[in-house]
Structures are given as C-alpha cells and as structure tokens.
C-alpha cells in the first residue's frame, strides 16, 4: 500500500467527486491509497481505520470460518464503499478484502470524523441508498444464478475477475463459490476452451473471444 501525494490526492478527489456524498468538507480527513494486486485493503478481524471508497480496481471479499476454512463471499468492483457496515457499528470487526488488480482507494479516517459522518444526513441518505441497492443486486443475482447453467455464470465471473484478459483464480475456491463440484467446474472450463472462447495457459486461462464470453454472461442479465 502506498499513500499518494497531495497533487495525486487532489486529482482523485476532483475526478471522482467524492465530496458530493457529504455536506461538510471531507478533504481534511482523506488520504488516497494505491494497492498492488494481492494487497489487503482490510484485514479480517481488524477494526478498520478508514472508510474506503475504491475508485479504480477490483477486490475479493473473504471470510474465515471457525474450522479455519476460507470462503470467497463476493467480488467487488469499483466504484464501491468498503467498511461502511463497520462504520455503522453493526459489525465491529471486518471480513478480509484483498485486491485482485492494482487499485486506488480514497480512505476517510474514521476516528477523525466519525461523529460528523454519523450526523451527516446527506451522507447517511446516500449510504442507505447504496446499501439498499447492494442488497437488491445481491438478491437479484442470487435468484438469476439459480436459473442459469454454470457456463453462463462462469463466463460472467471470468469477465469480472480477469485482469488484462488473463484469468487466474483458484478452481477450489471458485467451485465452492458457485456451489458446484470441482469436476463440474473443470468440465465447464473445458467446454469454453473447446469453443475457442478461452485457452488454458500455465498460469490460468487467457480470453480469446471476449464477445462470445460476454454474450454468455449477458444471458443472465
């Protein structure tokens, strides 16, 4: 994680209009961070110091179960708030969020302006809409995913999680995420490969035909 300088901070605050979410001047409480791929934005079990707004990049949300097993919960794409539940004190300690690509996050120092945030009707109204939309998207996505074969769901996921046309996620993690067997997942990857849509490489899969992959993903929408 690197903290960007004042000129870079001014650029991101201007271009991503985060000030529009608040009724008070948020700039004194803000830092802008750059995360490399694989960095943890929030460590599981930690109490976040910042309310993050990811403006560029992708990340994965994980949870560790009591038996030590780690599960992928969701894939996060910018722009998106992270740590908002912890801010509202519904959940003091967080789940882990790890970047899957280089990412830029605007971080709002919680302890320095928590009272202002929780008293800002404009921000809280925005946060309510944000959380409501997120819940609706998750519910709709879950329902749609029950109605479509793995081929369509996997196509959507490959597009979402790939970086520079390269997909490198772990099969064991993704088979659990979709609730399918490892064998079924491998069979579906083989189908996409045989169709000339993706190609297996040493480090993962490269996308050969993005349009066909997008067409399969779009059937879910």
C-alpha positions as CSV (number, residue, x, y, z in Angstrom):
1,X,0.0,0.0,0.0
2,X,1.3,3.4,-1.0
3,X,-0.1,6.8,0.1
4,X,-0.3,9.2,-2.9
5,X,1.0,12.7,-2.7
6,X,-1.2,15.9,-2.4
7,X,-1.3,16.5,-6.2
8,X,-2.4,13.0,-6.9
9,X,-4.9,13.2,-4.0
10,X,-6.4,16.4,-5.5
11,X,-6.7,14.6,-8.9
12,X,-8.7,11.7,-7.5
13,X,-10.9,13.9,-5.2
14,X,-11.8,16.1,-8.2
15,X,-12.3,13.4,-10.8
16,X,-14.3,11.0,-8.6
17,X,-16.4,13.7,-6.9
18,X,-16.5,12.0,-3.5
19,X,-17.3,15.4,-1.9
20,X,-20.8,15.1,-3.4
21,X,-21.6,12.4,-0.9
22,X,-21.1,14.7,2.1
23,X,-22.5,18.0,3.4
24,X,-19.2,19.0,5.1
25,X,-15.7,19.4,3.6
26,X,-14.3,15.8,3.6
27,X,-10.9,16.6,2.2
28,X,-9.1,17.2,5.5
29,X,-10.0,13.7,6.6
30,X,-9.0,11.9,3.4
31,X,-5.9,10.1,2.1
32,X,-5.6,8.4,-1.3
33,X,-4.0,4.9,-1.3
34,X,-2.7,2.8,-4.1
35,X,-2.8,-1.0,-3.6
36,X,-0.9,-3.5,-5.7
37,X,-2.6,-6.8,-6.8
38,X,-2.8,-9.2,-3.8
39,X,-2.6,-6.4,-1.2
40,X,-5.1,-6.5,1.7
41,X,-7.3,-3.3,1.8
42,X,-8.8,-4.6,5.1
43,X,-7.5,-7.5,7.2
44,X,-10.0,-9.9,8.6
45,X,-10.7,-9.4,12.3
46,X,-9.3,-5.9,12.3
47,X,-11.2,-2.8,13.2
48,X,-10.8,-0.6,10.0
49,X,-9.2,2.7,10.4
50,X,-10.7,4.0,7.2
51,X,-14.0,4.0,5.4
52,X,-12.7,3.2,1.9
53,X,-14.1,4.2,-1.4
54,X,-12.5,2.2,-4.2
55,X,-12.4,4.3,-7.4
56,X,-10.3,2.0,-9.5
57,X,-9.7,-1.7,-9.4
58,X,-11.2,-5.0,-8.2
59,X,-11.1,-6.9,-4.9
60,X,-12.4,-10.0,-3.3
61,X,-14.3,-10.3,0.0
62,X,-13.4,-13.3,2.1
63,X,-14.5,-14.9,5.4
64,X,-12.7,-17.4,7.6
65,X,-15.0,-20.0,9.3
66,X,-14.5,-21.4,12.8
67,X,-13.0,-24.6,11.3
68,X,-10.3,-22.5,9.6
69,X,-11.8,-22.8,6.1
70,X,-11.6,-19.6,4.0
71,X,-14.5,-18.8,1.6
72,X,-14.9,-16.2,-1.1
73,X,-18.1,-14.3,-0.4
74,X,-18.2,-11.7,-3.2
75,X,-16.2,-10.0,-5.9
76,X,-16.1,-6.2,-5.6
77,X,-15.7,-3.8,-8.5
78,X,-15.1,0.0,-8.3
79,X,-16.7,2.4,-7.6
80,X,-17.7,1.0,-4.2
81,X,-17.6,1.7,-0.5
82,X,-15.9,-0.7,1.8
83,X,-16.1,-0.7,5.6
84,X,-19.5,1.0,5.8
85,X,-21.1,-1.7,8.0
86,X,-18.2,-1.3,10.5
87,X,-18.7,2.4,10.5
88,X,-22.4,2.0,11.5
89,X,-21.2,-0.3,14.3
90,X,-23.3,-3.2,13.1
91,X,-20.2,-5.3,12.8
92,X,-17.1,-4.1,14.8
93,X,-14.6,-6.4,13.2
94,X,-14.3,-6.9,9.5
95,X,-14.0,-9.6,6.9
96,X,-11.0,-9.5,4.7
97,X,-10.8,-7.6,1.4
98,X,-7.9,-8.4,-0.9
99,X,-7.2,-6.7,-4.2
100,X,-7.3,-8.8,-7.5
101,X,-5.8,-5.9,-9.5
102,X,-3.9,-2.7,-8.9
103,X,-6.5,-0.5,-7.1
104,X,-6.9,3.1,-6.0
105,X,-8.9,3.8,-2.8
106,X,-9.9,7.0,-1.2
107,X,-9.7,6.5,2.6
108,X,-11.7,8.5,5.1
109,X,-10.1,8.4,8.6
110,X,-13.0,7.2,10.7
111,X,-11.8,8.3,14.1
112,X,-11.1,11.8,13.0
113,X,-14.6,12.4,11.6
114,X,-16.9,9.6,12.8
115,X,-19.3,12.0,14.6
116,X,-19.5,14.2,11.6
117,X,-20.2,11.2,9.3
118,X,-22.9,9.8,11.6
119,X,-24.6,13.2,11.9
120,X,-24.5,14.0,8.2
121,X,-28.0,13.4,6.9
122,X,-26.8,13.8,3.3
123,X,-24.1,11.1,3.6
124,X,-26.4,8.8,5.6
125,X,-29.1,9.1,2.9
126,X,-26.6,8.2,0.2
127,X,-25.4,5.3,2.3
128,X,-28.9,4.0,2.8
129,X,-29.5,4.0,-1.0
130,X,-26.1,2.4,-1.5
131,X,-26.8,-0.4,0.9
132,X,-30.3,-0.9,-0.4
133,X,-29.0,-1.2,-4.0
134,X,-26.3,-3.5,-2.9
135,X,-28.8,-5.8,-1.2
136,X,-31.1,-5.8,-4.2
137,X,-28.3,-6.6,-6.6
138,X,-27.1,-9.5,-4.4
139,X,-30.7,-10.9,-4.1
140,X,-31.4,-10.5,-7.9
141,X,-28.0,-12.0,-8.8
142,X,-28.6,-15.0,-6.5
143,X,-32.1,-15.6,-7.9
144,X,-30.9,-15.3,-11.5
145,X,-27.9,-17.6,-10.9
146,X,-30.2,-20.4,-9.7
147,X,-31.9,-20.3,-13.1
148,X,-28.9,-20.5,-15.4
149,X,-26.2,-23.2,-16.1
150,X,-22.7,-22.9,-14.8
151,X,-21.4,-21.9,-18.3
152,X,-23.2,-18.6,-18.1
153,X,-22.3,-17.9,-14.5
154,X,-18.6,-18.8,-15.2
155,X,-18.5,-16.5,-18.2
156,X,-19.7,-13.6,-16.2
157,X,-17.2,-14.4,-13.4
158,X,-14.3,-14.7,-15.8
159,X,-15.1,-11.3,-17.2
160,X,-15.4,-9.8,-13.7
161,X,-12.3,-11.3,-12.2
162,X,-9.9,-11.4,-15.2
163,X,-7.1,-8.8,-15.5
164,X,-5.7,-7.8,-18.9
165,X,-7.6,-10.8,-20.5
166,X,-6.0,-13.3,-18.1
167,X,-8.0,-15.3,-15.5
168,X,-6.0,-16.8,-12.6
169,X,-8.5,-17.7,-9.8
170,X,-8.2,-20.9,-7.9
171,X,-10.5,-23.7,-9.0
172,X,-11.2,-25.0,-5.5
173,X,-12.2,-21.5,-4.3
174,X,-14.5,-20.9,-7.3
175,X,-16.2,-24.3,-7.2
176,X,-17.1,-23.6,-3.6
177,X,-18.3,-20.1,-4.5
178,X,-20.7,-21.5,-7.1
179,X,-21.6,-24.5,-5.1
180,X,-20.6,-27.0,-7.7
181,X,-18.2,-29.9,-7.8
182,X,-14.6,-29.4,-8.8
183,X,-15.2,-31.9,-11.7
184,X,-18.2,-29.9,-12.9
185,X,-16.1,-26.7,-12.9
186,X,-13.3,-28.3,-14.9
187,X,-15.7,-29.7,-17.4
188,X,-17.2,-26.2,-17.9
189,X,-13.8,-24.7,-18.4
190,X,-13.1,-27.4,-21.0
191,X,-16.3,-26.6,-22.8
192,X,-15.3,-22.9,-23.1
193,X,-11.9,-23.9,-24.2
194,X,-13.2,-26.3,-26.9
195,X,-15.5,-23.5,-28.1
196,X,-12.4,-21.3,-28.7
197,X,-13.5,-18.7,-26.1
198,X,-10.7,-19.2,-23.6
199,X,-7.4,-21.1,-23.7
200,X,-5.6,-22.8,-20.8
201,X,-2.2,-21.4,-20.1
202,X,0.4,-22.3,-17.4
203,X,-0.8,-19.6,-15.0
204,X,-4.5,-19.7,-15.8
205,X,-6.7,-19.0,-18.8
206,X,-6.4,-16.3,-21.5
207,X,-9.6,-14.9,-23.0
208,X,-9.6,-15.5,-26.8
209,X,-13.1,-14.4,-27.7
210,X,-14.4,-11.7,-25.4
211,X,-17.5,-11.1,-27.4
212,X,-18.7,-14.7,-27.1
213,X,-17.8,-14.7,-23.4
214,X,-19.8,-11.5,-23.0
215,X,-22.8,-13.0,-24.9
216,X,-22.9,-15.9,-22.5
217,X,-22.7,-13.6,-19.5
218,X,-25.4,-11.3,-20.9
219,X,-27.9,-14.1,-20.9
220,X,-28.0,-13.8,-17.1
221,X,-28.9,-10.1,-17.2
